[in-house]
């Protein structure tokens, strides 16, 4: 498969920092690679071997590590886009420039139907998000993912229940049932594990980027699409509906006043 060869070569050809992938994170290297070296021919061979074995393994049902239950954690899609923009847009939104390491993975994973190199940065991270989430949605339809939960309104006990830890017949390691039941099934709603965790740590986007629906349209922020093109906007709106988020929570347009203060025009649900 030529597409897979190109994808594997893009990922394994050179080590790409800050993308969360390194063969060492998957297993003890079979080729006895040195941990003193961040990347060399040994790690490159290990990378190819892992991708050949694991790429698509969930659909085939032959992953090296299998899970009884797989859940999909989601976040408000616009908040996710904002975080991706902060991390991967070089020189701000209007430059349109995307970090090369992001393009490597975007092209490797979702090359069909997309020319990520021609997209503006918002379009590149936006279409990547849409493709990734739609793959997860399709996997859920096939039964490979048991369900999804919104991180904004889900506690650790909620996740534990979805994963089967509170069902003595579903839990894989029986001692876990009693431990989790003691924490989550005691009727005390005040325990920390029953509270939704507010994200305070590891926040990249500390009010640096705030997007509106208009920001996803063609012709702005270095977009080469026709002015007013709404393809990306409509696809992101589709994610809102798929995961039960309210489209009206997102402003139609962010307005910068002369005094430097930011205002919003209300969003419309299409």
C-alpha positions as CSV (number, residue, x, y, z in Angstrom):
1,X,0.0,0.0,0.0
2,X,1.7,3.1,-1.3
3,X,-0.2,5.4,1.0
4,X,0.9,3.5,4.1
5,X,4.5,3.5,3.0
6,X,4.4,7.3,2.6
7,X,2.8,7.6,6.0
8,X,5.3,5.4,7.8
9,X,8.2,7.0,6.1
10,X,7.0,10.5,7.1
11,X,6.6,9.5,10.8
12,X,9.7,7.3,11.1
13,X,12.1,9.1,8.7
14,X,13.1,11.7,11.2
15,X,12.2,12.1,14.9
16,X,9.5,14.8,15.3
17,X,9.5,16.5,18.7
18,X,6.4,17.6,20.6
19,X,4.0,15.2,18.9
20,X,3.7,12.5,21.7
21,X,5.1,9.7,19.6
22,X,8.3,7.8,20.2
23,X,8.8,4.0,20.0
24,X,10.1,3.9,23.5
25,X,6.6,4.8,24.8
26,X,5.2,1.6,23.3
27,X,7.5,-1.2,24.5
28,X,11.0,-2.2,25.4
29,X,12.8,-1.9,22.0
30,X,13.2,-5.3,20.4
31,X,16.4,-4.1,18.7
32,X,18.0,-3.1,22.0
33,X,18.1,0.6,21.1
34,X,20.0,2.9,23.4
35,X,18.0,5.2,25.5
36,X,20.9,7.6,25.5
37,X,20.2,8.3,21.9
38,X,17.0,10.3,21.2
39,X,16.8,9.1,17.5
40,X,19.1,6.9,15.3
41,X,18.8,4.0,12.9
42,X,17.9,1.6,15.7
43,X,14.9,3.7,16.8
44,X,13.9,4.3,13.2
45,X,13.7,0.5,12.6
46,X,11.8,0.2,15.9
47,X,9.4,2.9,14.7
48,X,8.7,1.1,11.4
49,X,8.2,-2.3,13.2
50,X,5.7,-0.8,15.6
51,X,3.7,1.0,12.9
52,X,3.5,-2.1,10.7
53,X,2.2,-4.2,13.7
54,X,-0.1,-1.6,15.3
55,X,-1.5,0.6,12.5
56,X,-5.2,-0.4,12.3
57,X,-4.8,-3.2,14.9
58,X,-8.0,-2.1,16.7
59,X,-10.1,-2.8,13.6
60,X,-8.3,-6.1,13.0
61,X,-8.5,-7.0,16.6
62,X,-4.9,-7.9,17.0
63,X,-3.3,-5.1,19.0
64,X,-0.3,-6.2,21.2
65,X,-2.2,-4.7,24.2
66,X,-5.9,-5.2,24.2
67,X,-8.5,-3.4,26.4
68,X,-11.9,-4.8,27.5
69,X,-13.4,-1.3,27.2
70,X,-12.2,1.7,25.1
71,X,-13.7,5.1,25.8
72,X,-13.4,8.3,23.7
73,X,-12.8,11.5,25.7
74,X,-14.0,14.7,24.0
75,X,-13.7,18.4,24.6
76,X,-15.6,21.4,23.2
77,X,-14.3,21.3,19.6
78,X,-13.7,25.1,19.4
79,X,-11.7,25.0,22.6
80,X,-9.6,22.2,21.1
81,X,-9.0,24.2,18.0
82,X,-7.9,27.2,20.0
83,X,-5.4,25.0,21.9
84,X,-4.1,23.5,18.6
85,X,-3.7,27.0,17.1
86,X,-1.7,28.2,20.1
87,X,0.7,25.3,19.8
88,X,1.1,24.9,16.1
89,X,0.4,28.3,14.4
90,X,3.7,30.1,13.9
91,X,3.6,33.9,14.2
92,X,-0.1,34.1,15.0
93,X,-3.3,33.2,13.2
94,X,-2.9,35.7,10.3
95,X,0.5,34.4,9.2
96,X,-1.1,31.1,8.2
97,X,2.1,29.2,8.9
98,X,1.8,25.8,10.5
99,X,4.6,24.0,12.4
100,X,6.3,21.4,10.2
101,X,6.0,18.7,12.8
102,X,2.2,19.0,12.8
103,X,2.1,18.8,9.0
104,X,4.1,15.6,9.1
105,X,1.5,13.8,11.2
106,X,-1.5,15.4,9.5
107,X,-0.3,14.3,6.1
108,X,0.6,10.8,7.4
109,X,-2.8,10.2,9.0
110,X,-5.2,12.0,6.7
111,X,-3.7,12.7,3.3
112,X,-6.8,11.7,1.3
113,X,-8.8,14.7,0.3
114,X,-6.5,17.2,2.0
115,X,-3.5,19.2,1.0
116,X,-2.5,20.4,4.4
117,X,0.5,22.3,3.0
118,X,-1.9,24.7,1.2
119,X,-4.2,25.3,4.2
120,X,-4.0,28.2,6.5
121,X,-3.0,27.2,10.0
122,X,-6.6,27.4,11.3
123,X,-7.7,25.2,8.3
124,X,-4.9,22.7,8.9
125,X,-5.6,22.1,12.6
126,X,-9.4,22.4,11.9
127,X,-9.5,19.7,9.3
128,X,-7.2,17.5,11.3
129,X,-9.5,17.7,14.3
130,X,-12.6,17.0,12.1
131,X,-10.9,13.9,10.5
132,X,-9.7,12.6,13.8
133,X,-13.0,12.9,15.6
134,X,-14.9,11.4,12.7
135,X,-12.6,8.4,12.7
136,X,-13.4,8.0,16.4
137,X,-17.2,8.3,15.7
138,X,-17.0,5.7,13.0
139,X,-15.0,3.4,15.4
140,X,-17.8,3.8,17.9
141,X,-20.4,2.8,15.3
142,X,-18.4,-0.3,14.6
143,X,-18.3,-1.2,18.3
144,X,-14.6,-0.7,18.7
145,X,-15.2,2.2,21.1
146,X,-17.8,1.7,23.8
147,X,-18.8,5.3,24.2
148,X,-17.6,8.9,24.7
149,X,-17.7,11.4,27.5
150,X,-17.3,15.2,27.7
151,X,-14.4,16.1,29.9
152,X,-16.1,19.3,31.0
153,X,-18.9,17.5,32.8
154,X,-17.5,14.1,33.7
155,X,-16.0,12.9,36.9
156,X,-13.5,10.1,37.5
157,X,-16.3,8.0,39.0
158,X,-18.4,8.6,35.8
159,X,-15.5,7.3,33.7
160,X,-14.9,4.3,36.0
161,X,-18.6,3.4,35.7
162,X,-18.5,3.6,31.9
163,X,-15.4,1.5,31.8
164,X,-17.1,-1.2,33.9
165,X,-15.2,-0.9,37.2
166,X,-18.4,-0.7,39.1
167,X,-19.8,-3.9,37.6
168,X,-18.3,-7.0,39.2
169,X,-19.1,-9.0,36.1
170,X,-17.4,-6.6,33.7
171,X,-14.3,-5.6,35.6
172,X,-11.2,-7.4,34.3
173,X,-9.1,-7.4,37.6
174,X,-11.6,-8.4,40.3
175,X,-9.9,-6.6,43.3
176,X,-10.4,-3.3,41.4
177,X,-14.2,-3.7,41.8
178,X,-14.1,-3.5,45.6
179,X,-11.6,-0.6,45.6
180,X,-13.5,1.5,43.1
181,X,-16.9,0.6,44.6
182,X,-15.6,1.9,48.0
183,X,-14.7,5.2,46.5
184,X,-17.5,5.8,43.9
185,X,-20.4,3.7,45.3
186,X,-20.6,4.9,48.9
187,X,-23.4,7.4,48.4
188,X,-21.1,10.3,49.4
189,X,-21.3,12.9,46.5
190,X,-18.7,15.0,48.2
191,X,-15.7,12.7,47.5
192,X,-13.2,14.3,45.1
193,X,-13.5,11.4,42.6
194,X,-17.2,12.4,42.0
195,X,-16.3,16.0,41.1
196,X,-15.7,17.2,37.6
197,X,-12.0,18.1,37.4
198,X,-11.4,21.7,36.5
199,X,-8.5,22.0,34.1
200,X,-5.9,24.3,35.7
201,X,-2.6,22.5,34.9
202,X,-0.9,22.1,31.5
203,X,-3.0,24.9,29.8
204,X,-1.4,26.2,26.7
205,X,-4.1,28.6,25.7
206,X,-4.3,31.1,28.5
207,X,-6.7,33.5,26.7
208,X,-4.2,33.9,23.9
209,X,-6.6,32.7,21.2
210,X,-10.4,32.9,21.1
211,X,-12.1,31.8,18.0
212,X,-15.6,32.5,16.6
213,X,-17.5,30.8,13.8
214,X,-16.4,33.5,11.4
215,X,-12.7,32.6,12.0
216,X,-13.3,29.2,10.4
217,X,-14.5,30.7,7.1
218,X,-12.6,31.2,3.9
219,X,-10.7,34.3,2.9
220,X,-9.4,35.3,6.4
221,X,-6.3,34.4,8.5
222,X,-4.3,33.7,5.3
223,X,-6.9,31.3,3.9
224,X,-6.7,30.6,0.2
225,X,-10.3,29.5,0.0
226,X,-13.0,31.7,-1.4
227,X,-14.2,34.4,0.9
228,X,-17.0,33.2,3.0
229,X,-16.4,29.5,2.3
230,X,-18.1,27.6,5.2
231,X,-17.0,24.0,4.7
232,X,-14.7,23.8,7.7
233,X,-17.3,25.7,9.8
234,X,-20.1,23.3,9.0
235,X,-17.9,20.3,9.7
236,X,-16.9,21.7,13.1
237,X,-20.6,22.5,13.8
238,X,-21.2,18.8,13.0
239,X,-18.8,17.8,15.8
240,X,-20.7,20.0,18.2
241,X,-23.9,18.2,17.4
242,X,-22.3,14.8,17.4
243,X,-21.0,15.3,21.0
244,X,-23.9,17.3,22.4
245,X,-22.3,20.7,22.6
246,X,-24.3,23.9,22.2
247,X,-23.3,25.8,19.0
248,X,-24.8,29.0,20.4
249,X,-22.1,29.1,23.1
250,X,-19.6,30.2,20.3
251,X,-19.8,33.7,19.1
252,X,-20.6,34.4,15.5
253,X,-17.8,37.0,15.4
254,X,-15.2,38.4,17.8
255,X,-15.3,42.2,17.6
256,X,-12.3,44.3,18.7
257,X,-13.4,47.8,19.9
258,X,-11.3,50.9,19.6
259,X,-10.5,50.8,23.3
260,X,-8.9,47.4,22.9
261,X,-11.8,45.5,24.6
262,X,-13.2,42.4,23.0
263,X,-16.8,42.0,22.2
264,X,-18.9,39.2,20.7
265,X,-21.8,39.0,18.4
266,X,-24.1,36.1,19.3
267,X,-23.7,32.7,17.6
268,X,-26.5,31.3,15.4
269,X,-27.3,27.6,15.3
270,X,-27.5,26.3,11.7
